[in-house]
Amino acid sequence: MIRAFLAVELSCDIRQNVSSFQTQLKESLPHMNWVRSESIHLTLNFLGSIEPSFIPQLLSVLKPIGERTDKFSLDVQGVGVFPNSQRPQVIWVGVSGQTQSLQRLVLNVAAALEPLGFPLEEKAYHPHLTLARVKRENVSVGSALLENGVLESDCHLGMLTIDRFILFQSDLNPSGACYTALATVLLSASGSD
């Protein structure tokens, strides 16, 4: 069994911008587990544990979605937290722009996966890039976020073109999760640039 998920990889430029933004935040935010910039991605769907032999069947329902989905672009910008700013547990950067195209892609993927035994998500999809997780003292982290105006920051980290999504394997180890690309699903060549 492998742990698997579907996600969009960041471009090199955006990955570099995210890394620089994390460096800025590290100075003012203690008690954080920072996600390695090379591991940051835009998750579409978490699949959980699957048999490797199941991958061809997965791809047989995912590739047609790619063929009928136009590529689109998202602006990587804005900072937020889960679940709230008083006791944050996750700090993230959001996306704007063609988010309806992203939501449609996520819904189409979920609908294709449901007959294969993957239940639909109960909570609404909230696209984000996880920058850090709060280790402890989340009340003091929340105060620091408010004092420093981080949540009001209108950071623009670049435009991300979504022209593919990837089936990843996730391996957990002491230094953090390690992700391996198993297969790529290309989106249609038409659509916006």
C-alpha positions, 0 to 999 in steps of 0.5 A: 500500500502507498499513501497517494494524492493528486496535486499541482506542482509549483513552477520554479519561479513560484517555488522560489518566491514562496521560499523567500516569503517563508524566510521573511515570515520566519523572522517574526513567527516562532514555534513553527514547523516550516514546510520545505519549499520543494514539498509545497504543492496545490492539493486537489484530492487526497486519496489515502492508502492505495495498492500500486496495482490500482494506479492504471485504473485510477489513470483510466478515469483521470486522463479523460478529465485532463483531455476535456479540461482547458488549462488555466491560471491562478494568482498565488497570493494572500495569507491565511490560517486554519482554523482561525487567527486566535489559535492558528494551526496552519499558515497558508498562501491562497490563490485567486483568478480562475478559481472556478476552473480549479473548483470544476477540476476538483469536482470532476476528479472527485466525481470520477473517483467516487465509483472507484470507492473514494468518498466525496469530501464532506467539507468544501474545497479550500485551495491553498499552499501550506507554508507552516504548521504551528508546533505549540503556543498557537495563541502567541503565534496568532498574536504575532500574526496580528501584530505583524499584519501578516494576514493583511499582507497582499503578497503576490507570489506569481501566476501559476499555469495549471496545465497538468496535475500529478499523482504523488506518493507520500512517504513520511519520514522524520525530516518530513514528508517526501513526495514522488511523482507516479504519473502526470495527467495533462490538461487540454492544450487550449484555454488561457495562457 
